[in-house]
Amino acid sequence: CLTPAKIGKSLKLQDEKIRCDLTAWISQFWHKGGDNDKYDSKSNSFDIFEPLFARVKEMFPKSVLKDLGIVDSHTSIQLALYAGNGEYYAEHRDTNILSSNDICSDRPFRKFTCLYYMNPQWKFGDGGELKIGRQHILAPINNRFIVFRSSLLHEVLHAYAPRYAITFWFYGFSAGFSERLSPPRVIKSVSNNPGKVRENLLETIFISIPSYRDPQLQHTLLDAFKKAEFPDRIFAGVYLQCTISEDVESCFSVNIPPCFGNRIRICMTDSVHAKGPTYARHIAHTLYNDETYILNIDSHTRFIYKWDTVLEQMLEMTIEEQGSDKVILTTYPAGFEIDEHDPKKVIIPNEHLLRYAGPLELRAKCFGESDGMLRIKACRMDKTTEKPTLAKFWAAGFNFSKAKVIDEVPYPPLEHLFFGEESLMASRLWTHGWDFFTPNHDVLFHCWSREYRKTFTSPSKERTKALKWVQGLLNSQCNENDILSYEKYGFGKVRTFKEYELFCGVNFASHIID
């Protein structure tokens, strides 16, 4: 029943230069003979997929589909086979949401694409990976389930072994063009010259968030959009690691309005496949889509009002003074506590005094006895400052900069690395010419308690591999046959690592802090 795949709105075109797989529509087994079937098939060949369909329906109950603006009766499903002779599917979108027909008509269009892989024998080298956007490449591993917006550019790379996949398309109606694209705005001047106004017509902020079974993620996202001065300029990329059957009540209890939800990109994996925070940030960065700025945070964060404008003004002020756009605002944020009776509410200790407090500056603390990695801490400066001040260290849970840093100093896909992540990134960024600055007042807040959430524990063997790689770089004992390329993920050439050690007052090899 598999036939050469066809393309186009009416599915009448066959072009092997675009795609060359074999497909079959199996939507009827989802709708069980409803009037939306692609074919009136009486064959039972696809009964084996019933357990899968039941699992997907469990993951996406009608209440969730309704919140996402999905019309369940229009779901379409396709089985695809790439035989393994180099077949591929060129870069494309599964829908074009910016076409006038899709936006203005009452016809539903594809909103979400879900892929389920059935390749128990797949191994690296077999090809057929899914590439989403600029650099997000996902292997077609057996039993992997991927969800992404149908409007995202994606492609299937050449397959050199048989590759099976089932694609689910969920359809919905447009919320209207005005909710998708806002008119250009004039952003306030970030110059010390009050007469200078800069028109930032297209400047946007990408918030990168890794999340491991964290009930606070939903509140973090909602707070970010609600407290932004220009929420239509905010986009979030979340690497969501959770177990749906266990986390649905705690992690998905808040309804995020569609006007915000349309700006959230999510890559989801089962929590059993989690590989630690460094790897999670690497994946979250692949959801970046050419925004102007990047804000890296943790999934348990809160914001001040107009945080977006405040951070942009701080950064641009510092860039102007430095004469370089390689500036990063970073620190450990002040803490907040979760109200034990209402997880939506938070308590910020001494909040009324923060306007009079000095900035939180990162300083070296000690080296860990078990892993030999540097620990840093945040200390309040004695006096307030009118502008950001030069800093020596970098914090993973709060850093804001021009988004070009993603390409210049890519986040390493190191698995099971926790302590060592910040020393690694700080030294790499600094040697690539990036400077760190302490924000001159509190902009974000962080929940430092872990009691309310499940935490991730790395296998000791895998953690040791990552630590050895970082230690090899920081101790100048690089082995090019190691797990990652030191050329791609090592130091820059603008400044030396030795110069960074002198600057920050730390000897990483001898564990001496000046």
N, C-alpha and C positions, 0 to 999 in steps of 0.2 A: 504493500500500500504506500510505500515511500516513493515520491516522485521528485524530479528536479525542482528546486526552490524557485519561486517567482517573487518579483518585487513590484513596487508601485502601489498606488492607492487601491487599484482594482485587482491587484495580484495577477496581472495578465502578462507581465514582462518577464522574460528569462534572459539573464545576462551573466555569463560565467566570469566576466571581468569584475563583477561586483560581488557575487556570491555563487558558490558551486557545491552547496550541500544538498542533501535529500531531505524532504520534509513530509509530514502528514498532519492534518488537522485532527485533533482529538477533543475539541471543545464539547462535543455532545456527551462525553462521559462525565464532564463537570456539571452540565446543566440537566443531564439525565432525560434527554429527549425534548427539551424545551424548544420554543419556536425560534431560538437564536442559534441553533445548530448550524455548523458549516456544512455538514453532510448528514444525510439521513441513513447512517450506517447501521446495519443490524448485526454486525460482527461483534463477537466478544473478545477480539484479539487484545483489547486494551484493558481488560478487567484487572490485570495485574497492577494497574496504576491507581485503582480505587483507594488503597491504603495511603498512597502519597497525597491524593486529592483530599482525603479526609484530614490528613495532617495539616495541609495548607489551609483548609477551611477553619481548622482549630486555631492556627496562627493568626488568621485574618477573619475573625467573626464579623458578622454583619454590622455590629455596633462600631467596630474599628473602621470598616470600609466606609460607613456613613460619615464618620468624623473626617475621613480623608477625602470626602467628596467622590467616592467610588460608587458606580452603579453595578451591582453584582451580576445582574442579568446579562451584561455585555462582556463578561470575561471570555477571552479567547485563549486557546491552548494549542501549542504546536510541538510535535516531536521532530527533532532534527538529528541527522547523522552526517558527520564528516568522515568519509570512508578511510582516511589516512593516507591519501595520495597527494598531500599538499593543498587540500581544499582550504578555503578561507572565506571570510565575509568582510568586504572593505568597510572603512569607517563610514558610519551612518547614524542617524537618529531613528528611533522607532515611532516618533511623531514629530510634527513641526508645530509647536504650540504658538509660535509667533505669526503663523499664517492667518490672514483675515478670516478665512473660512472656519478654522478651528476656534478662534476667539469669539467670533460674533454669532455663530450659528448655535442651534439648540442640539446639535449632534454631539454625542459623547466622543471623546478621543482618548488615545492611550495616555495614561498618566504614570503608571508604574509597570516596570518590566521585572519579572522574577524568573530566575534561571535555576533549574535543578539538574545536577550532573550525575550521570550513571556510568562511571568509568572505573571499575574496581582495579583494573590493571594499569591505569595511567601512571606514568613516571616522568620525571624531568627529562626533556629531550623529545618527548612525544608531540609537543606543540599543542595547538588548539586553544591557547590561553585567551581569556577575555581581557581586552585592553579598554579601560574606561578613561576618557579624558586624556590628559597629558602623559601620565606615567603610571597609572594604577593598573597593574597586570595581575590577573587572578588565574590560577591554574584550575583546570576542570576536574578537580579531585572528586572522587566518588562521594556521593551523599552531601556535597556542598550545595548550599542554597543562597543565592545572591539576589538582593533587591536594590533597584536603582530607578531613578526617574527616567521615563521613556524619552525625555527631551535631551538627555546627555549623549554626547558623541561617544560611540564605542565601536569596536571591531573585534572579529575573531581572527587570531593569527593563524598562520599555516599549520594544518594538522597533519602529522606524520604517523599517526596511529588512529584507529577507530575512536570516534568521540561522539557520545550520545548526550543529548540535553533535551529537557522539556522546558519550554518557555510559556509562562503565564503572563498575559497582558490584562491589567486591570484598567477599566475605562472610567472616565468621569467627565463632568461638564466644566466649562471654563468659568472661573469666578469673575471674568471681565478683565479687559486690558488694563484698566486703571489700577487693579490690585497687583499687577505683575510689574509694570514699569511706571515709575513715578516721573513727573516732569523734572527737568533740571532745576537745581536750586543753587543759590549763592551761599556758600558757607562763610562763616565769620572769618575775619582776618586772623592769621596766626603770626603776624608780624608785630614787632614792637611799635611800628609806625601806624598810628590809629587811622591814618588816611589811606592806608593801603588795603584794598579788598581783593581777595583772590577768588576767582570763579572756579570751584572744583565741581565741574558738572558731572563727572563720572567716577569720582573717587569712592572706593568701597573698602570695607573691612572684612577680612576672612577670619573667623574665630575657629581655631583648631582645638578639638576637645576629644581626648581619649576617655572612655568610660568603662569601668568594670563593675557591672551589677550595682550601679549606684542610684538609689532612689532620688538623690538630689540633682541628677542631670536634668530632669524635666523642669525643675524650678530654676536651675542655672540658665537654661535656654530662655525661659519665659522672662526672667529678670533682665537678661541681656537685651532683649528686644523692647521690653516695656520701658526700660530706663534710658535707652538710646535717644538722643535728640533727633536723629534721622534713621529710624529703624529700617527704612527701605534701602539703606546703603549697607546693611549688615547681612552677611551670609555666614552660615556655620557649617563646618564639616565635622561629623561625629563618627568615631570608630567605636561602635557599640558592641560590647562583649557581654552577653547575657544569656540566661537560660529562660526562654519564654514561659515554659510551664511553671517555673518557680518564681519568676520575677515580675510577671504581668501585673499583679495587684500593687506591688510596691513601686515599681519603676515606670508604670504607664497609667497612673491614676489621674493625671492632669491633662485636660484638653488644651492643646496649643492652637490658637486661631489659625485658619488657613493663610491669612496674610503674613503670618510669621513662618508657619510650617513650610510654605513654598520656598523659603530661603534656607532651609535646613537640608543638607546632604548627609545621608547616613550610609555607612558601610557596616553591616552587622555580621557577627559570627557568634557561634555558640561559645559560652564561657569556657568550655572544656578545651577549646583551641587557643585560648589566650596565651600570649607569649611575653607579657611584661610591658611596662610603660614606655620604654624606648621604642620598641617595635610598634606599639600602638600609636605613638606620635608619628612615626614614619608613615603608617597607613593613613592616618587622619590627614597628613599633608598631601596625599595623593588626591584628595577631594578639592584641593585648591583649583580655582578657575579664573586666574588672571585678575584677582582683586588687587587693589592698590597697597593695602596694609595687611599685616598678619598679626593676630593676637593669639598667643598660645596660653591656654589656661587649663586648669583641672576641672573635673565635672562637678565640683562642689564649691562654686564661686558665686559671689554677689557683687553688685555694681553700685556706684553712686549715680545720681541722675546726670544725664548728659555726658556720660563717661566717654562716649565716642568722640565728641568734640573736644573734651578736655585732653584726652590722650593725643589726638591729632595736633592740637595746639602745642602741647609739651614737646612732641617729637619735632614738629616743624621749626619751633623756636630753637631747639638744640641743633638741628641740621643747619639752620641759618648761621648760628654762631660758630659752629665747627667748620663750616665750609665743605662738608661732606655729608652725603645721605646714608653713610654706613653707621647709623646710630641705633642703639637698642635701649629702650626703657625697660628696666627689669628690677625685681626685688621679690622677697617673700612678703605677700600681703598680710595685713593685720587679720586676726582671726575672728570668726563669728561662731555662735553656738546655735544649735537647732532647738526650737521650742519643743519640749517633750510632748506637749499636747497637740501641736499643730506643726507638721514638718514644713509647711509653706512659710511659716514665720521664723525669723531668725533674731538673735540677740547679739548686738555688737557691743562688747564691753566698753564703757567710757566713750561712747560714740560722740557725745556732746563736747568732749575735750579734744577730739582728734584734730580739729581745725587749728588748735594751738600747739600741737605736737610736732616735733621734728620728723623728717622723713625716715623711713625704715631702710637702713643701709646694710648690704650684705658684707659679712666678714668671715674670715677663716675661723673654724672652731677647733677641729682636731682631725686625726685620721682614724678610721674605723679599725678596730683590732682584728676583726674577722676577715675583712676584705681589702684592707689597706687603702681604701678610697677616702678622699677628703670630704669632710662634712663642713657645711657652711651654716651660718645663722644670720638672722636679721636683728639689728640693734637700732633703737631710736637714736637719731642724732640729737645733740643737745639743743640745737636751735633750728627754727624754721628757715627755709630757704625760698628765694623767689623764683628759682629756676632749677631744673635737674642738675645734679652734680655727678662728676665722673666716678664710676664704680669699677671694682676689680673683678667682680664675679657675676655670674649669670644664673637666673633661676628658671627651671623648666616650667613651673606652674604659673608664671606671669612674665611674659616678655612681649613687647610691642615694637614693631619696626616696619620699614618698607618690605613688601612681600618678595622683593627680588632675592632676599636672603634664602628663600627656599631652594632656588636654583644654584646660588653661589656656594652655599654650605648645606648640602642636602642632609636631612636627618638619617642617621644610619639605621638599617634594619637589623639591629642587634637584638637577639632574642634573650629574654630573661635577664636583662640588665636593669638594676634599680640604682643603687649607689654607684657612682662613677659616670652616670649620664651627664650630670651638670659640669663636672670637671672636663669631660671629653668635649662637650659642646662649647664651653667657655674658651678653651684653648684653641679649638678649631676656628671659632668665630673671630677671636682676637688676632690670630695669625693670618686670617684672610682680610684683616683691615677693619673689622667692625669694633666699635667702641661701646661700652656699657655705661648707662647713666641711671642714677637713682631718681625715680619720680619725686617731685618736690612736695607732693601730698598724697594722701590715700585715695586711690581710685577704685581698687578692687578689694574684696574681702574673701577669706578662705576658711573653710571648715577643717581645722587641724585634727579633730577627733575622728577616729576610725570605728568607734564603737557602734555606730548606727548602720554600718554597711558591711557587706562581705568583702574580704580582702583576698588578693591574689598571692599565691606562694609558688615560686619558681622551683623546678627540679634542680637539685644541687649540682648535678653534672652539667646541665645546660648553663646554669648561672656561672659556673667556673669557666666555661669556654668564653663567654662574653667578657668576664673580668680579665682573663688572660690577654684578650685582644686589646682592651683599654690599657692595661698595664704595659703591654708591649709598646704601645704608642707613647704613653707618658714617660716610660723609662728608657726610651730609645732602643728597644729590643724588638724591632719589627721583624716579622716573618712573613714574607710575601705569599707563602702558601697557606696563610691563615684563613679564617672564615670570611673575612671581608677584605676588600682592596684598600690598602693604606693610601694608595694614590688618589682614589675617589673620596674616601672618608677620613683622610688624614689631615695634617696641618696645611695651612696656606703658605704662600710665599711672599706675602707683603711684609710680615714680621716673623721673627723666629720664636720657637717655643721657649728658648732660653730667655729671650726678652720678656716673654709673658711671665715667666717665673720671677724675674727681677721686679716686674711691675706689680705683681700681686703679692710678693713676699712669701712665696711658697716654693719649696723644693720637693717636687712630687716623688722623686726617686728615694731621697733620704728621709722623707716625712718630716721635714723641718718647716715650721711656720715662724716667720719673722714678726 
